[in-house]
Amino acid sequence: MNEDLLSFIWRFQYFEKKGLQTDQNRPLSIIRPGHRNHNAGPDFPDARLMIDGVLWVGCVEIHVRSSDWFVHEHQHNGAYDGVILHVVWENDVPATRRDGTTVPTLVLNGLVTTSVIERYRLLQDEKETVPCHSQFAAVSQIQKYAMLDRVLLERLERKALEIQHLLDTNQQDWEQTAYQWLGRHFGHKLNDAPFLRLTTIVPWKVIRKHADRLIQVEALLFGCAGLISEDSEDVYIRQLQQEFRFLSAKYKLHDRIMQPHEWKYARLRPAGFPTVRMAQFARLLCNTGGFLNRVVVSEHFNEVRDLFRISQSTYWREHFIAGRKARKPVPALGQEAADLLIVNAAVPLLVACSRQRQQPELLDKAIYWLSEISAEDNRITREWASLGMRVKTAADSQALIEWFNNYCTPRRCLECTVGGALIRGT
C-alpha cells in the first residue's frame, strides 16, 4: 500500500461503508469526501462527515501509517488543526492537533476490496512502456480522448510556465524572453543550453540595433559563440573578425565569449550543425524585427510557417563548417524544421501570452496551429498508434508525448483517466 493508492481509494470511496466506525468506535458516515489538494496542506479539504450523529466540516488527511502524522510534523502545523478525519492503512499511534486533541481515525485495512489493489499492482508491474498496453482496448474512446485533451493542455501550460520563469528572470521583458526562447529551440535538444546561454550573452536590445545588417548580427552571434577562427584566411571569416572586434569593444563582450567545445556536433546531420542553425537564426532575427509581435498578430497559419522557412546567408549555403566548403549546397530551413519551431517555440509563446494577458483567443490560435501541422513520427507516437490512438496532427503527437512521459513512464496510473478507469474496474 502507498499513499497515492490510499488517496485514490478515499477519493472514489472504494471501500465498504456500511457500519463505518472511527478508531474510538464512534459511528461514521461520509457525506462528502472532499476534493483532492495537490498543493501544501491537508489532502482533502471541504469534506463533510457525520461522526456520532454530529456534522463535521473540514479536512481529511491521508497516511499509510498514522505515525506519519508526526513524521511530517503536522502536530505543530496550524494548517492541520482543521483535520476532522485521519484516514490510514495502519493505525499505530493516535494523531493529535496543536492543542493536544486527538484526530478521529478511520482504518481502511480490511475494508478495501482486494480487486482494486490487484488491478493497481497489475499496472505497476507491467513490463510494457505503456502500463495498460494489454488492457487499453477495454477503455472507452470517450475516456481516452478526454485524457488526450487534458494532457495537451497540461503540456502547453507547463511550457508556458517555463516561459513565465524566463520572463521573470528578464524583469518582464517580453521581447528578450521571446528571443531567448526562440534561440533555445534553434539549438534543438543537443544545443539548446548553449544557444540559450548565447542569447543571454548577446541580449535582444543589442541585436535589434544591428538587425538591418545581417553581417553584424552574424558577427555578434558567431563571435560570442566562440566560433570565429583567429587564423582563418577565409574572406568571410575575416569580415566577421573585423565586425566582431568593433562590436565586442562597443558592448564590452570580450570576457563573455563562449568556448568552441560547448557546441555539440555528434549525431547531427550537417544541416543541423550549430553553425548552420546560428546562421539561420541570424537571418530570422533580421527578417522579423520583433519576433513575438509577428507571432501574436499573424492572422493566418501560413504567415507563421513562411516566417520560419528561411534561407541562411550565401556563405552558409555553401559551408557547414567555417573555412570548409560543402560538397553540395546546404539546405535552407525546410517545412519540417519550420513546423518543429512553431510547435516548440511559437505555440508556447502564444500560450504564455494568453495566460499572462488573459487573452483566451491566443490559446485558441495556438491549438489551431498545432492542428494544422502533421504529427511527429517517433517511437512514442508509433507506440500509441499501435494501440489504436489517432496520431494525425501535432496536437495529437504533443499530447501523446506528454501522456507517455508524464504518466506512463513514471507509472502515474492513478492520475490517468484510462488507468483510473481500469483500476476502478469500469
N, C-alpha and C positions, 0 to 999 in steps of 0.2 A: 504494500500500500504506500502511496505517496500523496503529498498534499494536493497536487493538481487533480488527481483522480478523486480524492475525497471532496474537493470543491465542486467538481463536476457532478458527483453523486448528490451533493446537497442542492446544487443549483436546479437540477432536474427532478429532485425528490425520488431517486431510485432506491428506496428502502421501504421496509414495512412500517407504515404509520399508524396502524391500529394499536391502541393501548400504549402509546408512547409515554415514557416517563424520564424525568431527569435523573441524575445520579443520586438525588436525595428522595427518589420515589414520588416526585410530585408530577401529576398528570400534565402532559404537554400536547398542545395542538398547534399546528403550523398554519397560520392564515396566509402569510406571505413570506417566502424565504429571503427576500431582499434582492438587490442587484449586485452583480459581480463588480468589485472595485479593483482596478488594475493599477491604482496609484497607492501612495502611502496611506496607512490607516487600516482599520478593520476590513475584513474580506468582503462582507455582505452588509452594507448599510441599508437602512429603511426596511428592516424586517418587522413583521407583526406576529406575535405569538401569544397563545393563551397558556399561562403556567399556573396551575392550581386554581383555575377559574378567573384569573386576573389578566387583563390585556396588557402586554408589554410591547412597546415600540422602541426599536433601537438597532444595534448592530449584532451580527453573528461573526464569530471568529473561528477559523478552521485550523486544526493542527492534527498531525498524525498521533502525537503523544501530548497529553495535557501539560506535561512538564515543559514542552516547547514554549509555553506562555512565558515562563521565567527565563528560558534560554534567550528569547527575543526581548526580554526586559519590559514586557507590556505592563507589569505591575507598577512601573514608575512613569508610564506614559499616559497623560490625561486623555489622549485620543481614544483610549480603550476603556475609559470609565463608563462609556455608553454601551458596552457589550452586554447584551441580555442573554446570550447563549453561547457556550463554548462547545463546538462540535468536534469530536475526536474519534480516533480509531481505538486508542488505548488510553484509559484513564488511570494514570499512575500517581498523580498528585492534584489536589483541587487548585484551580486558578483563583487568584484574588486581585481586586482592584486596588487603587492607591489608598482608599480609605479602609482597606482590610476586609471588605465584604467579599463573600465567595460568589463566583460566577456560576450560575447553573450550567451543568454539563450534560450533553447528550452523547452517548457512546453508540456509534454506528456498527461496530463489530458485532456480527450476528444478526443484523437487520438488513444487510445488503444481499441481494440475490447473487449467487456465485456467477451467473451467466454474464453479468455486466463486467465483473472483474476479469473473467476468462476472455471475453471479446476484446477488452483493452489490452491484455497481455499478448493476445494473438497478433495484434497490430504492432506492438512494441518489439516483438520477437521476429517479425517478418524480415527475411533476408533481402527482399526486393527493395530498390531505391524508393519506390512509391509503396508505402506500407500496406495500403489497401488494394494493391495490384490485383490480387486474385478475387477480391470481392467488389471491385469498382463497379461492375455492371449491375450489381444488385441495388445500387442507389439511384434515385430518380434523377432525371435530367434537370428538373427544377432546382434540386439541391446542388447539383454540380455547377450549374451556371450562376446560381446565387453566390457560390463561393468564388467563381471566376470574376464576377463583377466586384466582389468585396476585395479580393487581393489586388486587382488593378488599381483601385482607389488607394489601398494601403501602400502600394509601390510608389504611386505618384505623390502621396503625402510624405512618405519617407524621404524621397528625393527633394521635395520642397523644403523639408526641414533642414536638409544638408545645405541648401542654398541660403536659407534663413540664417544658419550659423555663419556662413561665409559673409553674408550681408552685415551681420552684427560685428564681425571682425573688421569689416570695411567701413564701419560707422555709418551704415545705411546708404552707402554709395552704390546705387543700382548698376550704373554703367561699369564700374570697376569689377563688381561682382559678376555681371554677365560676361565680361571679358575674361575673367579668370575661369569661370565655369566652362565657357566655350573652349578656352585654351586647354584645359584639363582633358576635355574629350577629344581634342585633336590628337592627343597622345595615346588614345585608346588605353587598354589596361596596362600594357607594358611600360608606357612612358607617361602615364597620367600624372604621377608625382613630380617628375622633373618639369613637365610643361606647366603645372600649377606653380611650382617654385619660380619658373621663368617669368610668369605673368605677375608674380609678386615683386620680383626684382625690377622689371620694366613696367611701371604702372600705366594704366589706360590714359591718364592725363598727358603722359609723355608721348605715347603712341599717337594720340589724337592730334597733337601739334604737327606731326610729320606724315599724317595719313594721305597727304596729297603727293608724296614722293615715295614710291614703293621701295626704292633702293635704300632709303634711310630707315624705313621700318624693318627691312631685312637686316640691315646693319645692326640695329638695336637688338633684334631677336637673336641672330646668329652670333653676334659679338658677346652678349651676356650669357648665351648658352655655352660659350667656350668652344665654338665650332668654326672659328676663323683661324686658319693656319697662319703662323707668323712668317714662315719661309716659303710661301707659295709664289710661283711666278705667274699664276693664272691671273688674267686681266681683271675678271670679275671679282675674284677674292681680294686683289689689291685695291679695288674700288671700295669693297666692303671695309677693308682695313682703314682706308683713308676716312671714310664716313664715320666709322666707329670711334676712331681716335678723337675726332671733333665732338661727337655726341656724348661719349663717355666722360670726357672732360667737362662738358657743359652741364651734365646731370649727375656728375660725381658717381660714376658707376664702376670705377676701376677695381674697387675692393669687393665687388659683389659678383664677379664673373664666375660662372659655374665651371666644373671640370668636364672634359670630354667623356670620361669614363662613367659619368652619371647617366648617359644616354644609352639605351639598350637597342641592339640590332638583331640579336639572336632570335631565331624562329620567326623573323619578319620577312615578308616578301619585300623586294626593293621598293616597290611603290608605297609601302608602309613605313619606310625608314623615317626617323625623326627629322632628317634634313628635308625630305620632300614634304612631310606634313607641316613643317615650320614655314616653308616657302608658300604652301597653300594657305596657311593661317595668316601670313603677312598679306597675301592678296585679298583675302576676305576682309581683313581689318581696313584695308584701303578702299574696298568697294562699298562697304556698308556704313562707314561712319559710326553712328550709334547703333550697335547691333541689336540691343534689347528693343529699342523703339521700332526697328524694322520688323521684328518678330511680332510684337504686340499689335501693330497697326495693319499687318498683312491681312487682307480680306480673303484671299484665295490661297489654297494649299500650294498650288503650282508656283506661286510667287516665292514662297519659302524654299521650295525644292530648287528653284532656279538660283536662289541666293547662295546655296551651298554647292551648286555644281560649278566649280571654279577651276580655272587652269592657272598653274603657277607661272612664274616669270620664265622668260626664254631660257635662261641658263639652267634652271631646274627642270626644264622639259628635256634637257639633254644630259643631265647628271643626277645620279643617285647620291654620290659622294663628291665633295668638293675636289676639283682637280682630276677627277677620273671620269672620262666621258663614257656614257652608257652605250651599249651595242645597239639598242633600239630606243625610240622615243619613250620618255617617262610619261605614263598616263596621267591625265587630269583627275580630279576628284569625281568619280563616277556616281551614278544614281544610287547604287547600293551603299557606298560610303556616305553620300549625302543624306540618305534616309536614316542611317545609323546616327548621324549627328543631330538630325531632327528629333529622333526618338530619345537620345540620351542627353542632349543639350537644350534644344529649343523647347521641347514639350515640358520638361521640369521647370524651366524658367517661366513659362506661361502659368503653370500651376502655382508656383511660388508667388507670382504677381497676383493671381486670382485670390490666393489665400490672404496676402497682406493687404491688398487694396479692396477686399470684399467685392470682387467683380466675378460672379459665377460664370458669366459668359466666356471668360478666358479659359476656365476649366472645360467648358463645353467645346471650345475651339481645340484645345489640346487633345481631348478624346477623339474628336473628329479627325484630326491629323493622324492619329495613330490608326484609325480605321481606314485611312487612305494608303497606308504603307503595307507592303506584303510582310507576312510573318517571317521571323528569323528561323533559319533551319539549323538546328544544333541537336546535340544528344538529348537535351531536356525536352525540347518541343517534339522530337521524334518519339520519345517515350510516351508523352501524353497522347500523341496521335495514335499510337498502338493501342491505347485504352479507349479510343473512340471519341476523344475530345476534338472539338473544332479548333483548327490551327490555321486560320486564313489571313488574319491581319496582325499588325504589330501590337494592337490592343490585346489580341489573344495571346501572342507569344510573351509579351511583357507580363501579363497576368500569370501565365503558366510558369514562367521562370520564378516569379515571386512565390507562388504556391509551393513549388518544388524546394526552393532554397530556404524559405522561412517556416514551412510547415512539415513537409515530408522529410527533409534531411535531419532536422532536429527532433523529429517524431512528436510534433505538437498536434497529435491526432485529436485530442480532447477539444482543441480550439478550432478545429476544422469542421466545416459543415458536413462534409462527407464522412470523416472519421467519427464525428459525434453521432451521426445517424446510425453508423454501423455498431458503435458501442451500445447505443440505446436499443438496438435491435429493430429499428424502424426502416 
